[in-house]
Amino acid sequence: MRPVAISDTKDMSLKRLALGIAAILALVGVMNLAASIALPHPLISLGDNKSAPAGPGARGMALASDSKMAIMPYNFEYVAGSELSAEGGKGKVYELKLEGSPEAVLQRAAKAFGLQGEVRKSSYWSAENPSYFIGSEDGSSPSLSIWWNGTGNWYYSNYAAQVELPCLRTDKAEDGSEYCAEYPEQKPTPELLPSRAEVLKEAQRIFGATGLKVSPDDIAVYRDQWSASATASQKISGQDTAITWSIGYDSKGNLAWASGNSVTAVERGEYQTVSAKSAVTRLADWRWFGAPANNAYPVTEPTNKMETLDLPTNSSGEIETVVVTVNESTKHLLQIWDKSGGSWLVPGYGLTGSNGSLNFVVSLIEGVIELPEPIAIEPGMPEPSVEQMTK
């Protein structure tokens, strides 16, 4: 029997140590994975569309799901294409916390617009949706209003300068009341509008004065013959979000409206995400939908024609199933609302269908979010959706 050399003993000890460390690391990895999957309770409890705050920025969401939309004779069935990734990943979750007080936020914004007055409770104020304003509530003079929940959305309005058009011809309604049936034809006055450079400069000033520091490259400017506007997104960890600041001019070149927010993002951890291929199944369940940044939507030239999806002709009147293949995905931070009216930013995908559709769904694995009760949707009925909003 060969005597064991000291060097052999050292080698065996090192090997045992290495194997022990590897086992510990593997165990830690498994424990971390298990912790991300088997949460003791959901991090977020989603509400239905009624849980979003009643402020100007949330109005679009309520309209999107409550409006009496025309029944479409189609039932969409989404299938994952071969080009989608089957690999999951990880993504950070952020809770949006109100920053400051409603009085301080309004007073700061008032300085940016040269608005004088005291902060008062709105006539719409409630414990669930506290709201305040400076100026007037009836639109008779410039005003600032804020809903102190969600993202602390404030709104500036100055339509008092608009001149009421004379009525050329009146008519009577069925109940006998009289209404104006014809007004003078309006013509654009682009010469009264500020230039793109002027809009950009004013947007950067107002955004900065109300809490959003951005560079000119981060501001999107729109201008046509009738109006002009500018929008910028609050970035979280370098990513654009649905939390936006905007300003807008009327046809006479007056600053007619503006909006912004007062929130800070608090990181609540990193969680496992499903693959883009797996996320396609969530297109059939509106509860997984979220709101992306404005620039997530493709930029199109203004047109008088209604935007339509690429759909087959259906004149039978019966519900027809349209199979949509999803072959393209992009990653985003999506905004969602919890049942208490709070707002969150979570990882998600933008999924593009073969019919030209673009939808945004949350990519967090099941268990991180507690979904609301499902709503039965008959085939051919419009599903509740998250409308692109400016907050």
JOCOR-V448644 format. One record per residue. PSI is psi in whole degrees, -180 to 180 (999 if undefined). NEAR is the number of other C-alpha atoms within 8 Angstrom. Layout:
# JOCOR-V448644
psi={PSI,PSI}
near={NEAR,NEAR}
This chain:
# JOCOR-V448644
psi={128,130,144,122,157,-38,-36,-41,-42,-42,-44,-38,-42,-40,-43,-40,-44,-43,-38,-43,-43,-40,-41,-44,-41,-41,-42,-42,-43,-41,-40,-42,-43,-38,-35,-22,-50,73,142,-32,157,144,-37,133,108,149,176,-172,-20,-16,-18,146,158,18,175,-39,-25,-9,-37,-36,-43,-41,-37,-36,-17,-18,151,83,154,139,125,136,38,146,114,131,114,133,146,130,169,-18,-10,145,143,8,133,-169,-150,155,148,147,136,134,133,119,136,141,124,-154,157,-37,-44,-39,-44,-42,-38,-44,-37,-38,-37,-30,3,33,132,152,169,156,128,157,139,157,-14,4,139,164,-34,-34,73,131,148,164,162,135,-132,156,-15,4,7,-14,165,145,160,134,156,143,116,69,179,-112,13,47,124,157,130,134,133,69,3,-27,-13,134,133,131,144,150,127,-32,136,163,169,139,175,-31,4,-9,153,141,160,123,-12,131,162,145,132,136,144,149,68,-23,-18,-15,148,154,169,-39,-39,-40,-44,-44,-44,-37,-45,-37,-50,-44,-45,-39,-19,15,-1,106,112,158,161,-32,-19,1,127,126,134,137,130,-159,-18,-27,176,149,166,144,143,153,144,122,139,118,40,0,138,150,176,-1,108,157,140,155,155,145,145,-178,-16,3,11,142,104,-30,162,158,158,-168,175,78,159,146,126,119,131,14,170,134,158,148,152,166,164,-36,-43,-31,-20,-35,-23,-11,-18,0,104,-20,-17,-1,150,168,125,180,154,-37,2,-20,144,141,126,153,143,141,155,-10,143,134,131,153,162,97,149,158,132,103,1,-23,-8,155,126,134,126,119,122,122,129,115,1,135,148,153,142,163,120,144,132,166,136,175,-10,3,4,159,146,157,125,157,148,180,148,120,120,127,164,-15,7,1,152,116,155,122,149,141,1,144,159,142,-27,-35,133,116,152,172,138,153,126,126,119,148,134,-14,146,129,148,136,164,114,147,123,153,120,999}
near={2,3,4,6,6,6,6,8,9,8,8,8,8,8,8,8,8,8,8,8,8,8,8,8,8,8,8,8,8,8,8,8,8,8,8,9,9,7,9,4,6,10,7,8,11,12,14,8,8,7,11,15,11,9,9,10,10,12,9,11,13,11,8,11,11,7,7,4,5,5,7,7,11,10,11,8,9,13,10,11,9,5,6,12,7,8,7,9,8,8,11,11,13,12,11,14,10,12,8,7,6,11,8,8,11,15,9,10,11,12,9,10,7,6,11,8,6,6,10,7,9,9,4,6,10,7,5,4,11,12,13,15,15,15,12,10,8,5,11,8,10,13,14,14,12,14,15,13,12,14,14,14,17,13,12,12,11,12,11,9,6,5,5,4,6,6,10,9,8,10,8,9,8,5,5,6,7,8,8,10,9,8,10,8,4,4,4,7,10,10,5,8,14,10,6,9,7,8,13,12,9,8,13,13,8,10,14,10,10,11,7,9,7,10,7,8,5,8,14,8,11,8,9,7,8,10,13,14,12,14,12,11,14,11,8,8,4,5,8,10,16,15,11,15,16,15,13,12,14,12,13,8,10,9,10,12,12,12,13,13,12,12,10,8,9,8,8,8,7,8,12,12,12,12,12,14,10,10,13,12,9,10,12,7,8,10,7,9,13,12,12,13,14,11,6,6,6,5,5,4,4,4,5,4,4,5,4,4,7,6,6,4,4,8,4,4,6,6,9,9,8,9,8,11,11,15,13,9,11,7,8,10,13,17,13,11,14,14,11,7,12,12,12,12,13,15,15,14,14,12,14,12,13,9,9,8,8,8,9,13,15,13,13,14,10,5,10,12,11,10,8,9,4,5,4,4,6,5,7,11,10,8,7,8,9,10,8,8,10,10,14}
